[in-house]
C-alpha cells in the first residue's frame, strides 16, 4: 500500500549525520525514503488535484526558509518511534499548512515538524536508538527550498511533482505597544485582501528608502494617530512568514492620543491582556507566544531571535 505526502527533503552538510542515524537504527526506512520533514499527511487531504493546485500557488509566493533541530522526542519510550523535533523558526511551515489545509481538508492539530529517525512500522530498535542517542548534540540547520509530492511504498519513494519555493521577501515592521500589563491589538477589517477579520499588531510595509524605525513611526502615526518613541534600533524578533520578513519592536512610549486612525484597515483597536488571548484569531500563530513574552519581559532592551 502506498502513501502520498507533501514533504521537504533534507539537503546540506547536516543531512548525512541524520542519514547515518537512520541507516543504523532503521535501515529499512532509510533505504525506502530519504530524510525529510513532512508538510501534509495522507489523512489530511481528500482531493489530490486540489492539493496540488494549492501547493503550486503557495510555493510561488513562499520564500525558502530554514528549520533547526532542537530536541529529541519519542512515543511509548521509543517503541512508537523516535524523531528529532525541528524548530519552525520562521513560521513558514505552519503558515503553509494553514494555507493548504483550508476546507474541505482538515488540519491535524497535533502535527509538529520533525525528522523521523526510527519508524515503528519498519524498526523495533526505537528503545535502543533512544538510549544510544541520548547525548546527541542538536542545533543542525536545514534550508528548505522545495516542496515535493511523494508516493511511498515498500518498494521505495517516488517524487510525483516538485514545487520550488519562488517567493521573494517583503519587509514589514510591527509594534508591540505596551501599557501596564496589556498590549494594543488591531482587528483587521473583513474586507482586507490578506488576513481579514483577525487580530494583528499595528504596523505595515517598509518602503524601499525607509529604515525600519522610520517606517514604524510612520505606520503608527497613520494607524493609531501617535508619534512613537523607538528606544532601540534592534527588533524584538525577526520572523519570515511566507514571503514576508517581519521585524517587531516593543513600544512603551509615544506622544498623542491613541485611537483607531485607519478605520478602513481596522474595525477596532483594543487593549488586551494575556488571559484574553485564548480563542482569539491571530494573524500569525506565533503572535500569542511573542506577545506573552513581551508582556513578561519588562522594559528591557529587545533582543533579536531568529
N, C-alpha and C positions, 0 to 999 in steps of 0.2 A: 504493500500500500504506500503510495507516495503522498507527500505533504508539501503544500506550497506556502511560501513565506515571502515577505519583503524583508531584506536584510542589508546590513552593511558588512562587507567582507573586510577583514583587517589587513593592513599593509604597513610597511615601515620596519625599522630595526627591532622594535619590541615584539613584533609578531612571532619571530622564531622562538622566543622564550616561552610564549604561550603554547605554541605548537609542540615544543618539547614536552611540556607538561601533559598535553592531551595525548601525545603518542605513548607516553609512559603509562598513563592511568586509564585511558580509554582509546586504545588503538583502533577499534572498530569504527567509532565515530570520527576519529581523526582521519581515517582513510576515506570515510564516506563524504565528509564535508569539511572545508577549511574553517578556521576560527572566524567567528562573526558575532555581530550584535544584531539581534532580531528587532525589527521595527513593527511588523504586523504579523500576527499569528493566524493560522488557517481557521481557527474557531471564530475569528473576529469579522470575517467578511463573507458575503453570500453571492456577490456578483463580481466575477473576476474582471470583466471588461470595465466596469465602473471603477474598480480599484486601480486598474492600470491607467485609466484616463486621469483620475485624481492624482496619481503618483507622478505622471508626466508633467502635469501642471504645477504641482507643488515643488518638484525638483527644479523646474525652470526658474523659480523665484526664491529658492533657498540657497544660501551661500555655504560652501564647505565649512565644517566645524570639527572640533576635536572632543574626545572623551578621555577620561583618565581613570585607571584602575585605582580604587580607594579602599576596598575591603573584600575579604573572602566571606562567602556565605554557603549554607548547605541546607538540606532538608532531611529530616529523620536521621540526624547525626552522620550524614554522608550517604546513607542508603538511598535517599531520594534525589541525589545529585549534588555536585559541588561546582561552584562558579565564582568568578571574580565579578563583584559589582563594579559598575563604572559610573563615574560622576558625569552627568549631563550638564556640564558647567555652562554651556551657552543657552540651555533650554530648547535647543533646536530639535532634539529627539522627541521631547514631549510635544512641542508645537506641531511637528509633522504628524504625530499620532492623532492629535486633536483634529487636524485638518483632514486627514484621510479617513477617520472613523466617524464622520458625520452620518446621521441616519441615511439609509436603512441599516448601516453597520453598527456594531456595538463595541464599546470600549471596555476592555478587561482592566478594571481599575487597579488590580493587583500587579499588573505587569510593570517591571522595572528594567532598565537597561543592564545587561550583564553579558559576560562571556562564559559559556558553559565549558567546564573542564572535564567533568565526568557526568555522563547521562545514564540514568538508571535503566534505560532500555537496552543499552549496549555494554555496560560495565558493572561489575559487582565490587569494584575496588574503591568505592567512594569513601569509606571509613579510613582505609589505608592512605588514600591520597590526602584526605583532610589532615591526618596525623603528620604525614611527611611534609606537607606544605605549610604547616603552622607558622614557620618563621620566614615565609616568603616576603620579601620587600616589595611593596606595591608602589604605585605612582607612575606607571608607564602611560605615556600619552599616545593616542592613536588618532590620526587625521582621517576623517570620514568625508569622502568627496563623491560617492556614487552609491545609489540605492540599486539593489539587484532583486529581481523577481525570480525565485528559485523553485525548483521541483526536486525534492529529496526522497530517495527510496533506498532500499537495501543495496542497490547496485551503484549508488553514488548520487551526487548532486549535479543538476543541470541548471545553467543560467538561462532563463527564458527571455529576459529582457533587462537592459541596463538603462538607468536613469541618472546621468551625471548631474550633480548639483551645479547649476549655472548662475545662480543669483549673485549679485554684487551688493556690497554693504552700503546702507544708507545711514548717516549719522543722525541720531535722535538724542535729545537731552531731556531729563526729567528731574523733578524735585520731590523729595520727601519733606514736606512742610510740617514742622512740629510745633505743637503748643501744649504745654503741660504734658499729659500722657495720651495725647491724641495726635493723629495725622490728618491732613486735609486730603480728601479724595474727591474726584470728579466723576460724575455719572455721564458717560458718553451718550449722546442722543441716538435714538434708534434709526435715525436717517443717515448716520455715518457709514461710509462705504467699508471701513475697516473697524473691527471690534465694536459693533453697535451694541448699545444697551448694557455695557459692563462698566465696572468701576476701574478707574485709572488714576495714575499720579499726573499732576499738571506738567506740561512741557510740550515739546514738539520738535520739528525738524531743524537741523543746523544748516544754515546757508553756507555756500562754498567759501565765502570770505569771512565767516564768523568764527570766533573762538567758542568753545563750549560754554564758558561763563557768560559771554556776551549774548549768546543765543538763549540761554536760560533766563537771563534778566529780561530780555525782550518778550519771551513767551509768557513769563509770569505776569508781566505788565498787561499783555494782550488778553490773557485768560482770567486773571484774578484782580487786575487793576492795582497792583502793588509794585513797588520798587524793591526788589530783593537785594539783600546784602549777602554776597557769597564770600565766606571767610576762608575757604580753601580752594585751591585750583585742582585738587585731586578728587576725582569722583569717588563716591562711596563704593560703587561697583560698576563693572562694565560687563554686559552680557550680550551675546549675539543671539537675536531672536529671528530666525528665518533669514531675511536679508537685511536686518536692522541691527546696528550696533548702538545699544542704549547705554548712555552714561548718566548715572544718578548721583545727585548732590543732596546733602542734607541742608535744609534752610531753616534757621531758627530766628532770623531777624529780617524785618522788612519795614518799609515806610509806606503809609497809606492805609486805607480801609479795605480789607479783603472782601471781595464779592464775586459773584458769577458774572464776569465781564464779557463772556462769549457764549450767550445762550444758544447760538446756532450750533455750538460744538458740544455743550454740556447742558443736560437737563437740570442738573443740581450740583452744587458743591457742598460738602458736609464734613464736619469734624467727626472722626470715628476713632474709637479706642480698640485695643486689641481684642477684647472679649466680644466685639461686634463683627469681627472678620468672618467668623464661621458662617457658611451659607451664602456669602456674597459672591456674585460672579465677578472675577477679576480679569483684566486684560491679559494677564500672563500668570501662569501657575506659580512662578517664583515670588510674586509680589507679597503674599501674606507672610512668608518667611522673612523677606527682606525688610518689610515694614515692622515686623515684630523685633527684629534685630536692631533696627534704628531706634525704636522706642525704648529699648533696654540699654542702648549704648551710652546715653548721656551726651553732654556737649563735648565730645572728643573729636580729635582730628580724623576725618574719614580716611579709610584705608582701601586701597584697590584690591579686589579679589577677582580672579578670572576663572 
